[in-house]
Amino acid sequence: MKYSDFEKELECRELNMFSIGKSTLGKEILACHVGNQTGKQVLIQAGIHAREYVTSLLAKSQAESLLSKNLNFGVYFVFCSNPDGVKVVLDGFSSLREKERKFCEERNFDHKLFKANANLVDLNTNFDALWGQGSANRFSPYFENFVGEYPESELETKALCDFTKKIKPSLTLSYHTKGEVVYFGFDTQSDNSLNRDEQIGLKLAEILGFDLQRSYNSCGGFKDWVCDKFDTPSFTIEFGADTLSHPLGLEELPQLQEQSKNIFDRIGEILFKN
Ligand SMILES: [Zn+2]
């Protein structure tokens, strides 16, 4: 799959797409809304780690599948939070600016394993939630784990933050690969909030057939930021069996769709029991 194919896969005339902002290299960060415009809203964001682009395709197919459903809540999908990074994975380092391209090529990085954005910042470490305190954090540009110069230094991070503040979701899900795990919890949450999120997480994990785990030593992620700033139930979902190799491709999509086909029924139950 090339990036142009990926872009076409995300197109859908029935979904009213809009942009929440631009990426470092000027691509639109596309989103859509399905279901009720008023009342409780869910935010699903995918593709923040470049090599996990299959999650963008999953999110888009879920949005399409919801068009025919009568939801008593709304769902915002941000299909691909890191379009520049996905282009690197699919088309190679030539899509970066000269300086970053050279940096990656001189170190023989594998573009298929790239996680970062066009500034070589790992966006899911760039949020303002115990920023820079994660166990795997790096403090200079790299294909993964570089936290950036300061929290929200990246356009993509800022766009997601601004959009989240605007729509005030009641629940957020971040789609990643891999491991078939639902992660909940952040170090700054109260015991009450942790208990609440563990209960919700169990329901999500059950419907997906995944394990539920408390996340430790993961700082600066989108889920972490939502937990820290809003005390809103927020989860990271790692799709795909751990035995698969990065990057998971289009061929894995049917399996991920099958596993997650009932997730919105469960989300409905969760939203109206809390
Ligand atoms: Zn990830």
Boltz pocket constraint, residues with backbone or C-beta under 6 A from the ligand:
constraints:
  - pocket:
      binder: B
      contacts: [[A, 49], [A, 52], [A, 175], [A, 176], [A, 177]]
      max_distance: 6.0
